């Protein structure tokens, strides 16, 4: 399994430059690195100084690069879908539809990019994958996707099977699905083995995003107030989706004092301006990514004290909405939403109170 590293910051702060320098740094340490960029314009290749396409290409020792082209990823994923259809459906109906004919729907870019990163990770060919997304909110939506889809599957499956409609349809689901698919399903097991496999995949992805030794982000900012404000907002949003932020990279400035205490307790690392094709000063200036996992974790559950602690920097109490539905607590901060599944010891207990303290939202049961 590879460590997946990404960078968040306002457009124009040099995220792509930092990502390339990070990939070069990790490769120089002997790690097998894949640099995955979602910018399909020529700018990515020009900055990298190499021709990059939809398949990983070696551009230096231990370093490969790939441009995640959505149309190409869609074609390949469609062929995989048709193979699954042929395996489970008695009379396949997608066989006459080809990936080259399909248009790209909104939001599909992130889903296809996430699946591509998952496949590169599962290949075992890389020790590190550096992901340079097209935008920060899109990156957060992408990494939050396993959490969101797992919630939808868990909740709506239970709601449907327990509803009057589900109970009324129950006698007919098995014979109808047996006529269409190679296996019969019930209302309690809608989707059968393919659904179980997909849910297992989502749960593994959810666990990976929540593990700072597997997925880690760094903020990139300049000394401009708008860039600092954007980075602080992205910091809190990343924590909301369960993504650990390991530190801050201050680009084009050496005055760390200019940031004050606005990113405490994260370490701020000054990053010089690139001069021509000389990457060495940039590579040398980068932080030790292995220490990023020491940053505050997004969620901590203390069963003994009956508390759930969420680290939500940059947000105040007025910007956070807290709701409880059965065994889950839902936290909305900014435009992100996080569902915290409570352990058995706290299930069924109502929320007694919530408060902000030193950047933490502390929920007591």
Steps between C-alpha positions, in 0.01 A plus 500: 500500500618848411487823698271742313604864530303801378516878537222751568505874444356793309559500126825674409683414822724247324335170594616325184858621548497368856351168385772452238773589750349252749496224239864570413590504869338163571658345189844626607447312828469175306122472506309393190287806430203574276413866440134516393372830364142576403591808295484374141626827351859526370593705811552189716748345255678830439552558871613142544729524198375173352232365271221348709199298387214284635735211586786520753829592333841494660647850506788444745647231721225361727255758365205454264234755405148471361225741395159378615290560188134452591386384156766227491424391857129486413563272203709262708254495790213435261673191367544376858130562562406294194711211628314509831170519315589193295587316822182577693227592248330223302442719195751789493359825365810723511692292246401724208600820681864601472705719730604725213134603457450613859502860614651606832241588763568763769682347796621204297855640484555453873349151509710379208817662641440334838455162334817550294703586811351193674610277211851647491524449876374141476752419225783491754728683255530818706614599847355850470235665284502880481162629381469849350127564468322748277356695794502474876129453559494233231787321675314510831181372336701222341666387823171532690316283248556163676359642825194648327418200282543259792251707697248504217524124452480422872209730575279458193537122490381485860219751442373316191509149648314622811240707315148392411597513131797272561287256695232501230755435224698242697319189363560616141862623517665158500311346203520821294872547554560131431336545159727794413825412681701184548418515872189592699496780755280591794400840639754447780778434249431725205783477250636165621871429468579797270346737757691334784824532303430866424413575863815325618701707253342822630568406861866433419519838326337668798753340735790604276394867491470500879852353540771771475755228424303426181354835386640838601448859385707816535375857468672730251467874550671828424520796738192661338200526731264339248731200463535465877122518549442240228757265652343530844158423353639198314673386820171482687320347201767229466461409867124478450535229235752313716814601310803579717693819414867451584632855472515828308733594214547877471585564137699797369567636847745438782308702761328229701413763760259654248262210562496556875323224690229445239621147419599385848587226584613415144862551394546770235779440246632788281528409132718699256408626156610271217783634287496353148537122505687486829284283724761420766430801729130415490557131570731581791249745651214251525397365842554144615176342381550203731430731795169625360307219666574662839257782421166511688265222389161609363295280737572356844244291689546463875256233615600524867407870523215469250646760264557541126766759420521650151786728408335776295745790469387820326133438585306644791188373673267702276639331187450144626174307505469187711222241462450147630323218319500167681855365528657788305587863559509730197724806503464770234780755473531730203381304197624165635309241699636222718311204646660355812389142564490456876653196672262255675564660841360836381221378270157608613634766735373852430733795459527680835697796374756636255766767535802645321832486679844567345378424150314183604128440486438283808172307495398340830257207539 
